Amino acid sequence: MLLLQAVQIFHGSVSLYPAPVPDSAETPPERRSKRPSAVPRSVILGLDPLEQKIGYIGGFVAAALAAIFVPRLLKNTMVTDTAKPTAQKTCPTHYHFVHSVCQYTHLTHPSDWIPQFLEIVILGAAVAFFSYRRKRAGVTVAALIMGLALGVAGLPFLFIGGWLVVRAFRLQKYGDATFSGSSKRAREMAQARKTARASGAKSSSRVDTTRTLPAPSKRYTPKQRPRRR
């Protein structure tokens, strides 16, 4: 009997103090939808015939650079390093001031050139292989890594990687990888947006747009105190 009364009292107290509104009951904010791509994903990640030819040229340049390193792998080679002199026209240790430039000539062993040689061969082969498979991401990554690793000699590969990235961006946004085609498409899209804004402004001037405030939340909206007169 006592247990039954306790259960009834508990249910009565629960009905007096309702449970708070869960977070999931509130309407989530609307997320901005992503802009759809102008062409399929397979077209963006692939290579067209022109880009494939440029990839083959990059592989050929890498093979030529590797061929330059072959004599250095067969015997000891004398190499001259250069550096800029200081403001007082002094050079670092082992360097000599020659014609306003600090120079240091030293003998190198074939093992000193093996890491750079392997780097050129592997990355150059990757550029040629991904060009054959028409994989834009593979060619771009391999070309950019080689360009950053080789310094001045890697500028052609930096150009290839950056050029492929720009063309992929144009394909995704405008559906045309060429400069003239993407520029024409950009002008058409800008004109379409301008026309849509003008037509929207005319329709909004005719329709009464009264903004309705959202309903107050039972959990987060504080009670407002009456203003004093």
C-alpha positions in Angstrom: 0.0 0.0 0.0 2.8 2.4 0.9 4.7 1.5 -2.2 1.6 2.2 -4.4 1.2 5.7 -2.8 4.9 6.5 -3.3 4.6 5.6 -7.0 1.5 7.8 -7.4 3.3 10.8 -5.7 6.3 10.3 -8.0 4.2 10.4 -11.1 2.4 13.5 -9.9 5.7 15.3 -9.3 6.9 14.4 -12.8 3.8 15.8 -14.4 4.4 19.2 -12.5 7.9 19.5 -13.8 8.1 18.4 -17.5 11.3 17.3 -19.0 13.4 20.0 -20.8 13.2 20.1 -24.6 16.0 18.0 -26.1 18.5 19.5 -28.4 17.3 17.3 -31.2 13.8 18.8 -31.1 15.1 22.1 -32.4 15.3 22.7 -36.1 18.9 22.5 -37.2 20.2 25.5 -39.2 20.1 25.1 -43.0 23.5 24.4 -44.5 24.7 26.0 -47.6 24.6 23.5 -50.4 27.9 23.0 -52.3 28.1 24.3 -55.8 27.7 21.5 -58.3 30.6 20.6 -60.5 30.3 21.6 -64.2 31.7 18.3 -65.4 31.8 14.8 -63.9 34.4 13.9 -61.4 36.1 11.4 -63.8 36.8 14.3 -66.2 38.3 16.5 -63.5 40.6 13.6 -62.2 41.6 12.5 -65.7 43.8 14.0 -68.4 42.9 15.2 -71.8 45.3 14.5 -74.8 47.1 17.8 -74.4 47.7 17.3 -70.7 48.9 13.7 -71.4 51.4 15.0 -73.9 52.7 17.5 -71.4 53.1 14.7 -68.9 55.1 12.7 -71.4 57.4 15.7 -71.9 57.9 16.0 -68.2 59.0 12.3 -68.1 61.4 12.9 -71.0 62.9 15.9 -69.2 63.4 13.8 -66.1 65.2 11.1 -68.2 67.5 13.8 -69.6 68.3 15.1 -66.1 69.1 11.5 -65.0 71.4 11.0 -68.0 73.3 14.1 -66.9 74.0 12.4 -63.5 75.3 9.2 -65.0 79.0 10.3 -65.5 79.0 11.5 -61.9 78.0 8.0 -60.8 81.0 6.4 -62.6 83.9 8.4 -61.3 84.9 11.2 -58.9 83.8 14.6 -60.1 85.1 18.1 -59.4 82.2 20.4 -58.5 82.3 24.2 -57.9 79.8 25.7 -55.4 79.1 29.4 -55.4 77.9 31.7 -52.6 77.2 35.4 -52.2 79.9 37.4 -50.3 79.0 39.4 -47.3 78.8 43.2 -47.2 82.4 43.4 -46.3 83.2 41.2 -49.4 84.3 38.2 -47.3 83.6 34.6 -48.1 82.8 31.6 -45.9 85.3 29.0 -44.9 86.9 27.1 -47.9 85.4 29.7 -50.3 87.5 32.1 -52.5 86.4 35.4 -53.8 86.5 35.2 -57.6 84.8 37.8 -59.9 82.6 39.2 -57.1 81.4 35.7 -56.2 82.6 33.2 -53.6 83.6 29.9 -55.1 84.5 26.5 -53.6 85.8 23.7 -55.8 85.8 20.2 -54.2 85.9 16.6 -55.2 82.7 14.5 -55.0 82.4 10.7 -54.7 79.8 8.8 -56.9 77.9 7.9 -53.8 77.1 11.6 -53.2 74.9 11.7 -56.3 73.0 8.4 -55.8 70.1 9.8 -53.7 69.4 12.7 -56.2 69.7 10.3 -59.1 67.2 7.9 -57.7 64.9 10.7 -56.8 64.9 11.9 -60.4 64.4 8.4 -61.8 61.6 7.4 -59.5 59.6 10.7 -59.7 60.2 10.9 -63.5 58.9 7.4 -63.9 55.9 8.3 -61.8 55.1 11.3 -64.0 55.3 9.2 -67.1 53.3 6.3 -65.6 50.5 8.4 -64.3 50.4 10.3 -67.6 49.9 7.0 -69.4 47.1 6.1 -67.0 45.7 9.6 -67.3 45.7 10.2 -63.5 45.8 14.0 -62.9 46.5 13.7 -59.1 49.4 11.4 -59.6 51.1 13.5 -62.3 50.5 16.7 -60.2 51.9 15.4 -57.0 55.0 13.8 -58.6 55.7 16.9 -60.6 55.4 19.2 -57.7 57.6 17.1 -55.4 60.3 16.9 -58.1 60.1 20.6 -58.7 60.6 21.5 -55.1 63.4 18.9 -54.7 65.5 20.0 -57.7 65.5 23.8 -57.1 66.1 25.7 -60.3 66.3 22.6 -62.4 62.8 21.7 -61.2 61.0 24.8 -62.5 59.6 22.9 -65.5 58.0 20.4 -63.1 56.6 23.1 -60.9 55.0 24.6 -64.0 53.5 21.3 -65.0 52.0 20.7 -61.6 50.6 24.2 -61.2 49.2 24.1 -64.7 47.3 20.9 -64.1 45.9 22.3 -60.9 44.6 25.4 -62.6 43.0 23.4 -65.4 41.3 21.2 -62.9 39.9 24.2 -61.2 38.6 25.6 -64.5 37.0 22.3 -65.3 35.2 22.0 -62.0 33.9 25.6 -62.0 33.3 26.4 -65.7 33.4 23.1 -67.5 36.2 24.3 -69.8 40.0 23.9 -69.1 41.2 26.5 -71.6 41.7 30.1 -70.7 39.5 31.5 -73.5 36.7 29.0 -72.8 36.7 29.5 -69.0 36.7 33.3 -69.4 33.8 33.2 -71.8 31.9 30.9 -69.4 32.7 33.2 -66.4 31.2 36.2 -68.3 28.1 34.2 -69.1 27.7 33.1 -65.5 28.2 36.7 -64.2 25.6 38.0 -66.7 23.1 35.3 -65.6 23.6 36.2 -61.9 23.1 39.9 -62.7 19.9 39.1 -64.6 18.6 36.9 -61.7 19.3 39.6 -59.1 17.5 42.2 -61.2 14.4 40.0 -61.7 14.5 39.1 -58.0 14.6 42.7 -57.0 11.5 43.5 -59.2 9.5 40.6 -57.7 10.4 41.4 -54.1 9.2 45.0 -54.6 5.7 43.7 -55.6 5.4 41.0 -52.9 5.0 41.9 -49.2 7.9 40.2 -47.5 7.1 40.4 -43.8 9.6 38.6 -41.7 8.2 36.2 -39.1 10.2 35.7 -36.0 11.0 32.1 -34.9 9.1 30.7 -31.9 10.9 31.1 -28.6 12.7 28.0 -27.3 11.5 26.6 -24.0 15.1 25.8 -23.0 17.3 28.7 -24.2 15.0 31.7 -24.4 15.1 33.7 -21.1 12.0 35.3 -19.6 11.8 39.0 -20.3 11.1 41.3 -17.4 8.3 43.9 -17.8 9.6 47.4 -18.5 9.1 50.1 -15.9 7.1 53.0 -16.9 
